[in-house]
Structure formats: C-alpha cells, structure tokens
Amino acid sequence: MKFTCSVVALLALVGAANAQFVATNAGPLNSDGPIGAAGNGTFGATYSGAGTIFGSVAFTGDLTSGDIGSYLSEARWNVKNLNTGAASAFQFASGTTWTGTVNVAANRGMFLWASSGDNFSFEAYESYNDSGTDASWSNVSFTFNSAAIGSLGNVNAGTIDFDTFTSAFDTELALYTEAGVLLGTNDDAGGLQSQVVQNLAEGNYYVIIGGYNSNFGDGGAAGGTAGGDYVLHVNGANAASGTLAAGGLAAYSLTVVPTPGALALLGLGGLVTARRRR
C-alpha cells in the first residue's frame, strides 16, 4: 500500500477564501442549566456566505455572576447548525467562583461545515447546575473563520491506519468524510495517544487531531483542553507534525485512490471491451 505526502503539510484554505461568519447578541442571556434547559438564553443567526468549513472561532462576552457559588469554567456555549443538526460545545472561560462582571475572550479550534442559508442557534448553558440562575452573558460575539487544512496527499484504497503515537501530549483523533460524516474517533488507544483504523474506499477525507476532551460529531468538532507537539502517522509512516495550542485542532485532507491492481484490472477491462467492438 503506497503512501505519498509531505512531512510538512501544505496549508490550504477550503471553501470560500477567507470566509467569515459573525454572530452577536447584546443579551442578557442566562447560563442556567444543562443544554436544553428552559432557563438558558439562546439566540440565532443565519450564515449567508458560500459553502465552507470553518476552522476556528474567536469569542468575547461579559459574564456576570449569579452569586450562588458557580464557577467561571461552568458557564459554556453550545453552537448548533439547525439545518444539519451538527453541534459543538465550547468552554471559553476558566476559573472558579467570582463576583461582579468579567470579560471573557478566547480563541478555540473547531471544524464546522456550513452552507449558505444554514441557521445556527447559540445557547448559553451550565456544565454544573447550581440552584438558581448561575450566570448571565451580555455583549456576546462569535467570529468563525475558514479552516486552514494540511494536505496528506494520496493513499491507496483499503485498510488505513492513522495514529498519533510518539506525540508529546494527550491527543484525540477523528476521521471524517468530505461531507462531514464522522467515521471514527479515538482517545487513548496507545497510552495517551490515539489511533483510528478504517477501511476506506476512493474519495476525499479529513483527519483531525485534538487534545484531551475534544468534542467530535457529525458535521463538527471542537478543540479540547490539552496541547503540545504532535506527530501523525499514516500506515506507520510519518505524515505530518506540528504544535497544537490548548483548545486547538489540526486538520488534514486525504485523497484515497484505487489500488494499482484495481487500476490494472480497469485497464484490461477497457481493452477487452474495445476488442469486442471491433
């Protein structure tokens, strides 16, 4: 099985060049209970650009304590594409109890498919629900930016082994189809590193590396809490390497092509057909 790639992945923007999606709300929006709780604040926005894959989100918002002992780290957001059902949960703030209002600003890695006209919901929620209103958000802004995706080149169809063994931190790994369907994910197949083995037919795919506590699902992914130097192997060969910030994701495209034997059979079939036509 032949594998070709560049050790240092070539970065390329996917979808609309420099596509961006900004969603804002003045609030107040309560962060009160688990996802779907009646007391949670929500707002919506519609993406009107060309079809693309977003790769990061920059967030800012003012968070006011409910003075009931909630932690900053418990006030979170769930972003959902209502057209596809894909959802990603984000933790932007870190810390324990606080009083008054603090500004929260953070950048997070993500992988989110979007088409023109897709409707998104933004829900404030609490990872731990204290009695009463835990916190409230105001002056909220989400800015989504296009994904920068490395190229792994071509791999022959069949069983393909992806792993992050020898990476220097607790990784997670996911494999997606070109359309955003999650084919496989793994956390700790090799100690703190990850491995996904999948039989792949011809087509285009995405491999995504995240840190511990990453969130992978159909149509989207959100970065976890760990970061560091990573190495990506494909069928045992070094395919890519880099440094991942905590909360980030590293994404790579992969094209699966027919095996040489299959190509030879196709060629022979065409020759036989041509002879019969004579």
Secondary structure, 3 states (H helix, E strand, C coil): CCECCCCCCEEEECECCCCEEEEEECCCEEECCCCCCCCCCEEEEECCCCCEEEEEEEEEEEEEECCCCCCHHHEEEEEEECCCCCEEEECCCCCCCCCCEEEEEEEEEEEEEECCCCEEEEEEEECCCCCCCCEEEEEEEEEEEECEEEEEEEEECEEEEEECCCCCCCEEEEEEECCCCEEEEECCCECCECEEEEEECCEEEEEEEEECCCEEECCEEECCCCCEEEEEEECCEEEEEEEECCCCEEEEEEEEECCHHHHHHHHHHHHHHHHHHC
